[in-house]
Amino acid sequence: MSSNHGLREWAGVGALAVSAVAVGYLAYRSLYCRDKCCKSMVNQEIQKDNPKVVHAFDMEDLGDKAVYCRCWRSKKFPFCDGAHTKHNEETGDNVGPLIIKKKES
């Protein structure tokens, strides 16, 4: 009878350990997913062979106004073609272009 009692205790400890591992694993997966796999890339197709996409312009070359894409969906990137409108409708985002214009005197 004593060995049966010890066996039940070990079974209880084992069940508790398995439960703790399962809860820990589920917590880890939910935190890992939030930090890593649920995030998506902003740049999905532009210059993917470059380690970093960078554009530089001289202020003198901009003219009176320059409109730049910030949603990474423009077919004229780095210039805006209005693609953010469709992106915002599909995703609920609120991104718009960067507009640089000369200060009027």
C-alpha positions, -999 to 999 in steps of 0.1 A, spaced: 0 0 0 29 23 7 44 19 -28 10 28 -43 9 59 -23 44 69 -34 35 62 -70 5 85 -68 26 113 -54 51 109 -82 23 109 -107 9 141 -92 43 158 -93 47 146 -129 13 160 -139 21 193 -122 55 195 -140 39 187 -174 13 214 -168 39 240 -158 59 232 -189 28 235 -211 18 269 -196 54 281 -199 56 270 -235 23 287 -244 34 319 -227 67 318 -245 50 313 -279 25 341 -273 53 365 -263 76 354 -291 49 358 -317 41 393 -305 78 403 -307 89 385 -339 67 366 -362 36 388 -362 55 418 -374 57 423 -411 82 441 -433 74 475 -445 96 473 -476 83 443 -495 100 447 -529 121 478 -533 159 473 -537 158 441 -517 194 433 -528 207 463 -508 213 460 -471 197 495 -466 177 516 -490 189 552 -488 181 582 -511 198 616 -509 188 647 -527 203 682 -529 178 709 -518 186 729 -549 174 700 -571 140 697 -554 122 725 -572 92 742 -555 78 710 -540 88 673 -536 65 645 -524 81 613 -511 66 579 -503 65 567 -467 43 536 -472 69 517 -494 41 508 -519 48 535 -546 57 523 -581 77 555 -584 96 551 -551 111 572 -535 84 595 -549 48 592 -539 23 579 -564 -7 578 -541 -3 541 -533 -8 549 -495 -45 555 -501 -50 518 -511 -26 507 -484 -46 526 -457 -79 512 -469 -66 477 -468 -48 479 -435 -65 506 -415 -32 525 -414 -30 562 -417 3 568 -435 7 596 -459 36 611 -480 64 634 -469 59 667 -485 89 691 -488 83 726 -502 101 758 -504 91 784 -479 73 812 -496 88 846 -490 
